[in-house]
Amino acid sequence: MTPRPALAFVSLILIAGAIVLIFLTLLAGAVDKNPTNKFYFLQAGTSGLGNAAATTRWTFWNACSVVNGRNACPKAHPAYPFEPNRNFATSMSFGYDIARCFAMRTFSGGIHGLMSTDSGRKYYLETRFAFAFILIGLFFAVCALFLGLIALFSRIGSFLSSITCYVALLFQTITAALITAAYVQGRNAFHSAGRTASLGRYNFGFMWAAVACLFLATTLFCVGGVTSGRDRTYTKRTHGRTFFGRKKSTRSRGSFIDPERQRRMEKEDSIE
């Protein structure tokens, strides 16, 4: 019996889990409900920076203040960039700690925002593109989930699902890498400036767990398709066919004996 249906079923569970994890990451900052209002990418001490709160949390949608350990987010903006100067809606110069933090240029004894430097542009692009990539990955993950139903009954369905799931894996991996690069560097920069900063373990855990789920699902779909093909070849052989499809001979060895000789032998036996 081919293991394809069992492998496809496990893959479907993994893809469904990845989709849930991606949604949890996306909903942080957009939905002010428990538990999503506890999720964020970076939390940093931002007191004295423009109109920023004492503590700020960044999500895909906004920069949120913190109230009783939960996100207190303003209006959601898709693909919200990690860019402190614009995030805090101020044109004022930042202090020297943030200058060191993000290696910004000095003008007239003050510091312009992140957008005035290559470093700031890098953070801006990484977080903006990550939002687009996670949506593309989510789309292909949903497609892989529906194609996975065909994999329960068809070898071709296994290979189609593996291809679709691989595309979802590719975009989800790129998203996780971009977000990790941007916010880990941001955290380190805040630390260098003598400010507190920490990564959101939930959001990062969700993103990389989704990568692992999609990787395993892609692998299992491929294994299911390959083993299904081998099982079909074995079945053909056991039903009297060789590898090249020719039927085995069913004639007995006795059928090759000369009929005339066989009659003579029978006659001699009867005379005796």
Buried (B, 14 or more C-beta within 10 A) or exposed (E): EBBBBEBBBBBBEBBBBBBBBBBBBBBBBBBBEEEBBBBBBBBBBBEEBBEBBEBBBBBBBBBBBBEEEBBEBEEBEEBBBBBBBBBBEBEEBBEEBBBBBBEBEEEEEEBBBBBBBEBBBBBBEBBBBBBEBBBBBBBBBBBBBEBBBBBBEBBEBBBBBBBBBBBBBBBBBBBBBBBBBBBBBBBEBBBBBEBEBBBBEBBBBBBBBBBBBBBBBBBBBBBBBBBBBEBEEEEEEEEEBEEEEEEEEEEEEEEEEEEEEEEEEEEEEEEE
